[in-house]
């Protein structure tokens, strides 16, 4: 029988409470006090002390995983699928490991879009300065010049990025299940130009600058000896505080701040931006959209903001598990009528 670390931490308190509860009124007060103590224990913080470092490989090879010929992620030594619970009773550490692997897979899919699908990576905003935050989309060589057909792909919300439908499916099933690559290849085989949106790449993260607090003694008129003594005490206090903080939370992660990408700060903004600067400028007479989950909501918002343009250029839209709602998004009657004619959805419950 295995006992979790969390249970071992709490076991002495539970035993004490069991004994106390058999006593009289005075013992009940002790029970209440113990319960209060229990409620104040931050188990997540406490268990961080027993975590291995949050230091993970930055390549698939470092994780000892690779995609096989079927596009399945497998351990290079055992051939086994990915194991989430790599270390028992360390859910937070396992989750961080999973996220680190996910970031590697995102870059891997980007490489496949360029190498296997021959798509170009296009930086946005198109007029961005060298120093400002940027995002990007992918498109085929003929995306803007194909006179007949253009396919536009929009994924859903969350951690997925351009070229992905679902990270979980990529890791646990295969690349064909979790990426947009089969859609892209078939579209290109059938003569479509292709544009792959990247609606979740809305900001970059940078470490928050540390604010230096000037010592009050710096500008004081106190004698030098007294100033030195105060500075020494201040340094000792800081040293003790830093030591305590390191003990209390040894794996404290860096404080980050978000710098949003101009005109692409949300999936909805991104869809409108790509429409204005790329799709609307394309030569294709017939534009087709495939949008998944929140991508469906982003498309409806695009329709609301560019109704006439979308109607004149878009031939059909396919939505998969879309979370859009024409009533909450306040889509007008003419939009709802157009969607009834031009939209195919896998959700039978969606009404217009």
ZIGIDA-V515928 format. One record per pair of residues at least 12 apart in sequence whose C-alpha atoms are under 7 Angstrom apart, sorted by the first residue. I is the first residue (numbers start at 1). GAP is how many residues later the second one is. D is the distance in Angstrom with one decimal. If there is no record, write none. Layout:
# ZIGIDA-V515928
I GAP D
I GAP D
This chain:
# ZIGIDA-V515928
4 85 6.0
5 84 6.5
17 14 5.8
45 204 6.4
48 201 6.8
48 203 6.7
49 201 6.3
51 42 6.8
54 39 6.9
56 41 6.6
56 44 6.7
58 46 6.5
59 45 6.2
60 44 6.8
64 12 5.6
71 103 5.1
71 104 5.1
72 101 6.3
72 102 4.4
72 103 6.7
73 98 6.0
73 101 6.8
82 89 6.9
82 90 6.8
84 14 6.8
102 65 7.0
106 55 6.7
109 54 6.5
117 68 6.6
118 22 6.8
119 19 5.8
119 20 5.1
119 21 4.6
119 22 6.8
120 18 5.3
120 19 5.3
120 20 6.1
120 21 7.0
121 15 6.4
121 16 5.8
121 17 4.6
121 18 6.8
122 14 5.3
122 15 5.3
122 16 5.9
123 12 5.9
123 13 4.2
123 14 6.7
124 12 5.2
125 137 6.9
133 71 6.4
133 126 6.8
133 127 6.9
133 128 5.3
134 127 5.8
135 66 6.1
135 126 7.0
136 62 6.8
137 59 5.9
137 60 5.3
137 61 5.6
138 57 5.9
138 58 5.1
138 59 6.9
139 55 5.4
139 56 4.3
139 57 6.0
140 53 5.9
140 54 5.3
140 55 6.7
142 51 5.4
143 50 4.2
143 51 5.4
143 52 6.5
143 139 6.9
144 137 6.9
144 138 4.1
144 139 5.8
145 137 6.2
145 138 5.2
146 47 6.0
146 137 6.0
146 138 5.5
147 136 4.9
147 137 4.3
147 138 6.2
148 136 4.7
148 137 5.2
148 138 6.0
149 43 4.9
149 44 6.2
149 135 5.2
149 136 6.4
149 137 5.0
149 138 5.9
150 42 5.1
150 43 4.5
150 44 5.7
150 134 5.9
150 136 6.4
150 137 4.8
150 138 6.1
151 41 6.2
151 42 6.0
151 43 4.8
151 44 6.3
151 136 6.0
151 137 4.9
151 138 5.9
152 42 5.9
152 43 4.9
152 44 6.0
152 136 6.1
152 137 4.8
152 138 6.3
153 42 6.5
153 43 5.0
153 44 6.1
153 136 6.0
153 137 5.0
153 138 5.9
154 42 6.6
154 43 5.4
154 136 6.3
154 137 4.6
154 138 6.3
154 141 5.2
155 136 6.0
155 137 5.1
155 140 5.4
156 136 5.2
156 137 4.7
156 138 4.5
156 139 4.9
157 43 6.6
157 137 5.5
161 37 5.7
161 39 6.2
162 34 6.3
162 35 6.0
162 36 4.5
163 16 5.6
163 17 5.0
163 18 6.7
163 33 6.8
164 14 6.0
164 15 4.1
164 16 5.6
165 13 5.2
165 14 5.2
165 15 6.3
166 12 4.9
166 13 6.9
199 67 6.9
199 68 4.3
199 71 5.6
199 72 7.0
200 67 6.0
202 58 5.9
202 59 5.6
202 62 5.7
202 63 4.6
202 64 5.7
203 55 6.0
203 56 5.2
203 57 4.0
203 58 5.2
203 62 6.6
204 54 5.8
204 55 5.3
204 56 6.5
205 51 6.1
205 52 5.6
205 53 4.7
205 54 6.3
206 50 5.5
206 51 5.5
206 52 6.6
207 47 6.7
207 48 5.9
207 49 4.3
207 50 6.1
208 47 5.7
208 48 5.1
208 49 5.6
267 31 6.2
268 30 4.7
268 33 6.4
271 27 6.4
271 31 6.5
272 30 5.6
285 28 6.4
286 27 6.0
286 28 5.9
286 29 5.4
287 26 6.0
287 27 4.5
287 28 5.7
288 26 6.0
288 27 5.9
288 28 5.2
288 29 5.8
289 27 6.6
289 28 4.7
289 29 6.1
290 27 6.0
290 28 4.8
290 29 5.9
291 27 6.4
291 28 5.0
291 29 6.4
292 27 5.7
292 28 4.8
292 29 6.1
292 30 5.7
293 27 6.3
293 28 5.0
293 29 3.9
293 30 5.3
294 28 6.1
294 29 5.6
294 30 6.9
296 23 6.0
296 26 5.0
296 27 6.4
296 28 5.6
297 25 6.9
297 26 6.0
297 27 4.0
300 24 7.0
304 27 6.1
315 27 6.7
316 26 4.9
316 27 5.8
317 25 6.3
317 26 4.7
317 27 6.1
318 25 6.0
318 26 4.8
318 27 5.8
319 25 6.3
319 26 4.7
319 27 6.6
320 25 6.0
320 26 5.4
321 25 6.4
321 26 6.1
336 16 5.7
340 12 6.8
